[in-house]
Protein backbone atom coordinates (compact mmCIF):
# COMPACT_ATOMS: atom_id res chain seq x y z
CA UNK A 1 0.00 0.00 0.00
CA UNK A 2 2.79 2.43 0.82
CA UNK A 3 4.36 1.73 -2.59
CA UNK A 4 1.10 2.73 -4.30
CA UNK A 5 0.90 5.91 -2.21
CA UNK A 6 4.51 6.75 -3.19
CA UNK A 7 3.69 6.26 -6.87
CA UNK A 8 0.62 8.49 -6.63
CA UNK A 9 2.66 11.21 -4.90
CA UNK A 10 5.26 10.84 -7.67
CA UNK A 11 2.56 11.48 -10.27
CA UNK A 12 1.41 14.58 -8.36
CA UNK A 13 5.01 15.84 -8.10
CA UNK A 14 5.60 15.33 -11.84
CA UNK A 15 2.42 17.22 -12.72
CA UNK A 16 3.25 20.12 -10.40
CA UNK A 17 6.82 20.34 -11.73
CA UNK A 18 5.49 20.33 -15.29
CA UNK A 19 3.20 23.26 -14.46
CA UNK A 20 6.05 25.14 -12.79
CA UNK A 21 8.46 24.47 -15.66
CA UNK A 22 6.07 25.66 -18.36
CA UNK A 23 5.06 29.25 -17.54
CA UNK A 24 3.38 29.66 -20.98
CA UNK A 25 1.14 26.62 -20.55
CA UNK A 26 -2.50 27.38 -21.44
CA UNK A 27 -4.66 28.07 -18.39
CA UNK A 28 -7.04 25.18 -19.05
CA UNK A 29 -4.16 22.70 -19.33
CA UNK A 30 -2.65 24.03 -16.09
CA UNK A 31 -6.02 23.78 -14.33
CA UNK A 32 -6.48 20.17 -15.48
CA UNK A 33 -2.95 19.23 -14.41
CA UNK A 34 -3.52 20.85 -11.00
CA UNK A 35 -6.85 18.98 -10.62
CA UNK A 36 -5.15 15.67 -11.47
CA UNK A 37 -2.32 16.39 -9.03
CA UNK A 38 -4.86 17.15 -6.30
CA UNK A 39 -6.72 13.92 -6.99
CA UNK A 40 -3.44 11.96 -6.90
CA UNK A 41 -2.61 13.43 -3.51
CA UNK A 42 -6.10 12.67 -2.19
CA UNK A 43 -5.94 9.10 -3.45
CA UNK A 44 -2.52 8.62 -1.85
CA UNK A 45 -3.90 9.76 1.51
CA UNK A 46 -6.80 7.32 1.12
CA UNK A 47 -4.34 4.50 0.44
CA UNK A 48 -2.36 5.37 3.57
CA UNK A 49 -5.37 5.66 5.92
CA UNK A 50 -7.25 2.67 4.46
CA UNK A 51 -7.42 -0.11 7.03
CA UNK A 52 -9.04 -3.34 5.86
CA UNK A 53 -10.09 -4.10 9.43
CA UNK A 54 -12.14 -0.90 9.52
CA UNK A 55 -13.25 -0.90 5.89
CA UNK A 56 -16.74 0.21 5.08
CA UNK A 57 -18.88 -1.74 2.65
CA UNK A 58 -19.56 0.20 -0.54
CA UNK A 59 -23.10 1.37 -1.04
CA UNK A 60 -25.18 0.25 -4.01
CA UNK A 61 -25.91 3.95 -4.52
CA UNK A 62 -22.91 6.14 -5.36
CA UNK A 63 -24.57 9.31 -4.03
CA UNK A 64 -23.91 10.13 -0.38
CA UNK A 65 -26.74 10.67 2.08
CA UNK A 66 -27.09 11.85 5.67
CA UNK A 67 -27.83 8.26 6.62
CA UNK A 68 -24.54 7.04 5.17
CA UNK A 69 -22.67 9.91 6.83
CA UNK A 70 -24.06 8.82 10.20
CA UNK A 71 -22.50 5.38 9.61
CA UNK A 72 -19.16 6.59 8.24
CA UNK A 73 -15.82 6.82 10.04
CA UNK A 74 -14.36 10.21 10.98
CA UNK A 75 -10.84 11.34 11.80
CA UNK A 76 -10.55 12.38 15.43
CA UNK A 77 -7.99 14.93 16.62
CA UNK A 78 -5.42 12.13 17.02
CA UNK A 79 -5.87 11.00 13.41
CA UNK A 80 -7.75 7.80 14.27
CA UNK A 81 -10.85 6.75 12.36
CA UNK A 82 -13.83 6.55 14.73
CA UNK A 83 -17.56 6.05 14.38
CA UNK A 84 -20.05 8.73 15.45
CA UNK A 85 -21.22 8.37 19.01
CA UNK A 86 -19.14 8.94 22.09
CA UNK A 87 -16.81 11.86 21.42
CA UNK A 88 -17.98 12.46 17.80
CA UNK A 89 -21.44 13.68 16.80
CA UNK A 90 -22.50 14.44 13.20
CA UNK A 91 -24.42 17.72 12.92
CA UNK A 92 -26.97 16.63 10.28
CA UNK A 93 -28.32 20.10 9.58
CA UNK A 94 -24.79 21.39 8.96
CA UNK A 95 -24.01 19.05 6.05
CA UNK A 96 -23.50 20.14 2.43
CA UNK A 97 -23.24 17.84 -0.57
CA UNK A 98 -21.33 18.60 -3.76
CA UNK A 99 -18.22 17.68 -5.70
CA UNK A 100 -15.24 18.69 -3.54
CA UNK A 101 -12.47 16.96 -5.50
CA UNK A 102 -13.45 17.37 -9.17
CA UNK A 103 -14.23 13.72 -9.91
CA UNK A 104 -17.89 14.32 -10.82
CA UNK A 105 -19.28 12.52 -7.74
CA UNK A 106 -20.97 14.24 -4.82
CA UNK A 107 -18.85 14.40 -1.69
CA UNK A 108 -19.84 15.96 1.63
CA UNK A 109 -18.65 18.80 3.83
CA UNK A 110 -19.83 17.85 7.32
CA UNK A 111 -19.71 19.77 10.57
CA UNK A 112 -19.10 17.39 13.46
CA UNK A 113 -18.93 18.05 17.17
CA UNK A 114 -15.88 16.49 18.79
CA UNK A 115 -15.97 16.69 22.58
CA UNK A 116 -15.53 20.47 23.06
CA UNK A 117 -15.19 21.86 19.53
CA UNK A 118 -16.76 21.96 16.09
CA UNK A 119 -14.80 20.46 13.20
CA UNK A 120 -15.29 20.63 9.44
CA UNK A 121 -14.89 17.12 7.98
CA UNK A 122 -14.31 16.54 4.27
CA UNK A 123 -15.93 13.27 3.17
CA UNK A 124 -14.71 12.15 -0.26
CA UNK A 125 -16.85 9.70 -2.22
CA UNK A 126 -14.71 6.98 -3.82
CA UNK A 127 -16.90 4.48 -5.69
CA UNK A 128 -19.68 4.77 -3.13
CA UNK A 129 -17.47 4.63 -0.02
CA UNK A 130 -17.13 7.84 1.98
CA UNK A 131 -13.67 8.61 3.36
CA UNK A 132 -12.92 11.41 5.79
CA UNK A 133 -9.75 12.77 4.24
CA UNK A 134 -9.65 16.25 5.73
CA UNK A 135 -10.58 17.98 8.97
CA UNK A 136 -10.44 21.58 10.08
CA UNK A 137 -11.15 22.65 13.68
CA UNK A 138 -13.61 25.59 13.76
CA UNK A 139 -13.72 26.42 17.46
CA UNK A 140 -15.78 25.85 20.56
CA UNK A 141 -18.93 27.66 19.41
CA UNK A 142 -20.50 28.66 16.12
CA UNK A 143 -23.69 30.10 14.73
CA UNK A 144 -24.45 28.87 11.21
CA UNK A 145 -26.15 31.15 8.68
CA UNK A 146 -25.55 29.20 5.48
CA UNK A 147 -23.36 26.46 4.03
CA UNK A 148 -23.05 25.00 0.54
CA UNK A 149 -20.66 23.44 -1.98
CA UNK A 150 -20.41 25.39 -5.24
CA UNK A 151 -17.92 24.57 -8.01
CA UNK A 152 -15.74 22.52 -5.66
CA UNK A 153 -15.60 25.21 -2.98
CA UNK A 154 -17.26 24.90 0.43
CA UNK A 155 -18.84 28.23 1.39
CA UNK A 156 -19.40 28.63 5.12
CA UNK A 157 -21.38 31.67 6.31
CA UNK A 158 -20.89 31.55 10.06
CA UNK A 159 -20.14 33.41 13.26
CA UNK A 160 -17.36 31.64 15.15
CA UNK A 161 -17.23 32.17 18.90
CA UNK A 162 -17.76 35.82 19.80
CA UNK A 163 -16.46 36.97 16.41
CA UNK A 164 -18.37 38.68 13.63
CA UNK A 165 -20.33 36.98 10.88
CA UNK A 166 -18.04 36.01 8.01
CA UNK A 167 -18.18 33.92 4.84
CA UNK A 168 -15.28 31.48 4.66
CA UNK A 169 -14.43 29.71 1.39
CA UNK A 170 -12.55 26.42 1.58
CA UNK A 171 -11.06 24.17 -1.08
CA UNK A 172 -10.23 20.55 -0.23
CA UNK A 173 -6.72 20.03 -1.54
CA UNK A 174 -4.50 17.07 -0.68
CA UNK A 175 -6.60 16.08 2.32
CA UNK A 176 -6.60 19.58 3.82
CA UNK A 177 -9.09 22.43 3.73
CA UNK A 178 -7.38 25.52 2.35
CA UNK A 179 -9.03 28.90 2.89
CA UNK A 180 -9.27 30.82 -0.38
C-alpha positions as a LaTeX table, in Angstrom:
\begin{tabular}{lrrr}
\hline
Residue & $x$ (\AA) & $y$ (\AA) & $z$ (\AA) \\
\hline
Unk1 & 0.00 & 0.00 & 0.00 \\
Unk2 & 2.79 & 2.43 & 0.82 \\
Unk3 & 4.36 & 1.73 & $-2.59$ \\
Unk4 & 1.10 & 2.73 & $-4.30$ \\
Unk5 & 0.90 & 5.91 & $-2.21$ \\
Unk6 & 4.51 & 6.75 & $-3.19$ \\
Unk7 & 3.69 & 6.26 & $-6.87$ \\
Unk8 & 0.62 & 8.49 & $-6.63$ \\
Unk9 & 2.66 & 11.21 & $-4.90$ \\
Unk10 & 5.26 & 10.84 & $-7.67$ \\
Unk11 & 2.56 & 11.48 & $-10.27$ \\
Unk12 & 1.41 & 14.58 & $-8.36$ \\
Unk13 & 5.01 & 15.84 & $-8.10$ \\
Unk14 & 5.60 & 15.33 & $-11.84$ \\
Unk15 & 2.42 & 17.22 & $-12.72$ \\
Unk16 & 3.25 & 20.12 & $-10.40$ \\
Unk17 & 6.82 & 20.34 & $-11.73$ \\
Unk18 & 5.49 & 20.33 & $-15.29$ \\
Unk19 & 3.20 & 23.26 & $-14.46$ \\
Unk20 & 6.05 & 25.14 & $-12.79$ \\
Unk21 & 8.46 & 24.47 & $-15.66$ \\
Unk22 & 6.07 & 25.66 & $-18.36$ \\
Unk23 & 5.06 & 29.25 & $-17.54$ \\
Unk24 & 3.38 & 29.66 & $-20.98$ \\
Unk25 & 1.14 & 26.62 & $-20.55$ \\
Unk26 & $-2.50$ & 27.38 & $-21.44$ \\
Unk27 & $-4.66$ & 28.07 & $-18.39$ \\
Unk28 & $-7.04$ & 25.18 & $-19.05$ \\
Unk29 & $-4.16$ & 22.70 & $-19.33$ \\
Unk30 & $-2.65$ & 24.03 & $-16.09$ \\
Unk31 & $-6.02$ & 23.78 & $-14.33$ \\
Unk32 & $-6.48$ & 20.17 & $-15.48$ \\
Unk33 & $-2.95$ & 19.23 & $-14.41$ \\
Unk34 & $-3.52$ & 20.85 & $-11.00$ \\
Unk35 & $-6.85$ & 18.98 & $-10.62$ \\
Unk36 & $-5.15$ & 15.67 & $-11.47$ \\
Unk37 & $-2.32$ & 16.39 & $-9.03$ \\
Unk38 & $-4.86$ & 17.15 & $-6.30$ \\
Unk39 & $-6.72$ & 13.92 & $-6.99$ \\
Unk40 & $-3.44$ & 11.96 & $-6.90$ \\
Unk41 & $-2.61$ & 13.43 & $-3.51$ \\
Unk42 & $-6.10$ & 12.67 & $-2.19$ \\
Unk43 & $-5.94$ & 9.10 & $-3.45$ \\
Unk44 & $-2.52$ & 8.62 & $-1.85$ \\
Unk45 & $-3.90$ & 9.76 & 1.51 \\
Unk46 & $-6.80$ & 7.32 & 1.12 \\
Unk47 & $-4.34$ & 4.50 & 0.44 \\
Unk48 & $-2.36$ & 5.37 & 3.57 \\
Unk49 & $-5.37$ & 5.66 & 5.92 \\
Unk50 & $-7.25$ & 2.67 & 4.46 \\
Unk51 & $-7.42$ & $-0.11$ & 7.03 \\
Unk52 & $-9.04$ & $-3.34$ & 5.86 \\
Unk53 & $-10.09$ & $-4.10$ & 9.43 \\
Unk54 & $-12.14$ & $-0.90$ & 9.52 \\
Unk55 & $-13.25$ & $-0.90$ & 5.89 \\
Unk56 & $-16.74$ & 0.21 & 5.08 \\
Unk57 & $-18.88$ & $-1.74$ & 2.65 \\
Unk58 & $-19.56$ & 0.20 & $-0.54$ \\
Unk59 & $-23.10$ & 1.37 & $-1.04$ \\
Unk60 & $-25.18$ & 0.25 & $-4.01$ \\
Unk61 & $-25.91$ & 3.95 & $-4.52$ \\
Unk62 & $-22.91$ & 6.14 & $-5.36$ \\
Unk63 & $-24.57$ & 9.31 & $-4.03$ \\
Unk64 & $-23.91$ & 10.13 & $-0.38$ \\
Unk65 & $-26.74$ & 10.67 & 2.08 \\
Unk66 & $-27.09$ & 11.85 & 5.67 \\
Unk67 & $-27.83$ & 8.26 & 6.62 \\
Unk68 & $-24.54$ & 7.04 & 5.17 \\
Unk69 & $-22.67$ & 9.91 & 6.83 \\
Unk70 & $-24.06$ & 8.82 & 10.20 \\
Unk71 & $-22.50$ & 5.38 & 9.61 \\
Unk72 & $-19.16$ & 6.59 & 8.24 \\
Unk73 & $-15.82$ & 6.82 & 10.04 \\
Unk74 & $-14.36$ & 10.21 & 10.98 \\
Unk75 & $-10.84$ & 11.34 & 11.80 \\
Unk76 & $-10.55$ & 12.38 & 15.43 \\
Unk77 & $-7.99$ & 14.93 & 16.62 \\
Unk78 & $-5.42$ & 12.13 & 17.02 \\
Unk79 & $-5.87$ & 11.00 & 13.41 \\
Unk80 & $-7.75$ & 7.80 & 14.27 \\
Unk81 & $-10.85$ & 6.75 & 12.36 \\
Unk82 & $-13.83$ & 6.55 & 14.73 \\
Unk83 & $-17.56$ & 6.05 & 14.38 \\
Unk84 & $-20.05$ & 8.73 & 15.45 \\
Unk85 & $-21.22$ & 8.37 & 19.01 \\
Unk86 & $-19.14$ & 8.94 & 22.09 \\
Unk87 & $-16.81$ & 11.86 & 21.42 \\
Unk88 & $-17.98$ & 12.46 & 17.80 \\
Unk89 & $-21.44$ & 13.68 & 16.80 \\
Unk90 & $-22.50$ & 14.44 & 13.20 \\
Unk91 & $-24.42$ & 17.72 & 12.92 \\
Unk92 & $-26.97$ & 16.63 & 10.28 \\
Unk93 & $-28.32$ & 20.10 & 9.58 \\
Unk94 & $-24.79$ & 21.39 & 8.96 \\
Unk95 & $-24.01$ & 19.05 & 6.05 \\
Unk96 & $-23.50$ & 20.14 & 2.43 \\
Unk97 & $-23.24$ & 17.84 & $-0.57$ \\
Unk98 & $-21.33$ & 18.60 & $-3.76$ \\
Unk99 & $-18.22$ & 17.68 & $-5.70$ \\
Unk100 & $-15.24$ & 18.69 & $-3.54$ \\
Unk101 & $-12.47$ & 16.96 & $-5.50$ \\
Unk102 & $-13.45$ & 17.37 & $-9.17$ \\
Unk103 & $-14.23$ & 13.72 & $-9.91$ \\
Unk104 & $-17.89$ & 14.32 & $-10.82$ \\
Unk105 & $-19.28$ & 12.52 & $-7.74$ \\
Unk106 & $-20.97$ & 14.24 & $-4.82$ \\
Unk107 & $-18.85$ & 14.40 & $-1.69$ \\
Unk108 & $-19.84$ & 15.96 & 1.63 \\
Unk109 & $-18.65$ & 18.80 & 3.83 \\
Unk110 & $-19.83$ & 17.85 & 7.32 \\
Unk111 & $-19.71$ & 19.77 & 10.57 \\
Unk112 & $-19.10$ & 17.39 & 13.46 \\
Unk113 & $-18.93$ & 18.05 & 17.17 \\
Unk114 & $-15.88$ & 16.49 & 18.79 \\
Unk115 & $-15.97$ & 16.69 & 22.58 \\
Unk116 & $-15.53$ & 20.47 & 23.06 \\
Unk117 & $-15.19$ & 21.86 & 19.53 \\
Unk118 & $-16.76$ & 21.96 & 16.09 \\
Unk119 & $-14.80$ & 20.46 & 13.20 \\
Unk120 & $-15.29$ & 20.63 & 9.44 \\
Unk121 & $-14.89$ & 17.12 & 7.98 \\
Unk122 & $-14.31$ & 16.54 & 4.27 \\
Unk123 & $-15.93$ & 13.27 & 3.17 \\
Unk124 & $-14.71$ & 12.15 & $-0.26$ \\
Unk125 & $-16.85$ & 9.70 & $-2.22$ \\
Unk126 & $-14.71$ & 6.98 & $-3.82$ \\
Unk127 & $-16.90$ & 4.48 & $-5.69$ \\
Unk128 & $-19.68$ & 4.77 & $-3.13$ \\
Unk129 & $-17.47$ & 4.63 & $-0.02$ \\
Unk130 & $-17.13$ & 7.84 & 1.98 \\
Unk131 & $-13.67$ & 8.61 & 3.36 \\
Unk132 & $-12.92$ & 11.41 & 5.79 \\
Unk133 & $-9.75$ & 12.77 & 4.24 \\
Unk134 & $-9.65$ & 16.25 & 5.73 \\
Unk135 & $-10.58$ & 17.98 & 8.97 \\
Unk136 & $-10.44$ & 21.58 & 10.08 \\
Unk137 & $-11.15$ & 22.65 & 13.68 \\
Unk138 & $-13.61$ & 25.59 & 13.76 \\
Unk139 & $-13.72$ & 26.42 & 17.46 \\
Unk140 & $-15.78$ & 25.85 & 20.56 \\
Unk141 & $-18.93$ & 27.66 & 19.41 \\
Unk142 & $-20.50$ & 28.66 & 16.12 \\
Unk143 & $-23.69$ & 30.10 & 14.73 \\
Unk144 & $-24.45$ & 28.87 & 11.21 \\
Unk145 & $-26.15$ & 31.15 & 8.68 \\
Unk146 & $-25.55$ & 29.20 & 5.48 \\
Unk147 & $-23.36$ & 26.46 & 4.03 \\
Unk148 & $-23.05$ & 25.00 & 0.54 \\
Unk149 & $-20.66$ & 23.44 & $-1.98$ \\
Unk150 & $-20.41$ & 25.39 & $-5.24$ \\
Unk151 & $-17.92$ & 24.57 & $-8.01$ \\
Unk152 & $-15.74$ & 22.52 & $-5.66$ \\
Unk153 & $-15.60$ & 25.21 & $-2.98$ \\
Unk154 & $-17.26$ & 24.90 & 0.43 \\
Unk155 & $-18.84$ & 28.23 & 1.39 \\
Unk156 & $-19.40$ & 28.63 & 5.12 \\
Unk157 & $-21.38$ & 31.67 & 6.31 \\
Unk158 & $-20.89$ & 31.55 & 10.06 \\
Unk159 & $-20.14$ & 33.41 & 13.26 \\
Unk160 & $-17.36$ & 31.64 & 15.15 \\
Unk161 & $-17.23$ & 32.17 & 18.90 \\
Unk162 & $-17.76$ & 35.82 & 19.80 \\
Unk163 & $-16.46$ & 36.97 & 16.41 \\
Unk164 & $-18.37$ & 38.68 & 13.63 \\
Unk165 & $-20.33$ & 36.98 & 10.88 \\
Unk166 & $-18.04$ & 36.01 & 8.01 \\
Unk167 & $-18.18$ & 33.92 & 4.84 \\
Unk168 & $-15.28$ & 31.48 & 4.66 \\
Unk169 & $-14.43$ & 29.71 & 1.39 \\
Unk170 & $-12.55$ & 26.42 & 1.58 \\
Unk171 & $-11.06$ & 24.17 & $-1.08$ \\
Unk172 & $-10.23$ & 20.55 & $-0.23$ \\
Unk173 & $-6.72$ & 20.03 & $-1.54$ \\
Unk174 & $-4.50$ & 17.07 & $-0.68$ \\
Unk175 & $-6.60$ & 16.08 & 2.32 \\
Unk176 & $-6.60$ & 19.58 & 3.82 \\
Unk177 & $-9.09$ & 22.43 & 3.73 \\
Unk178 & $-7.38$ & 25.52 & 2.35 \\
Unk179 & $-9.03$ & 28.90 & 2.89 \\
Unk180 & $-9.27$ & 30.82 & $-0.38$ \\
\hline
\end{tabular}
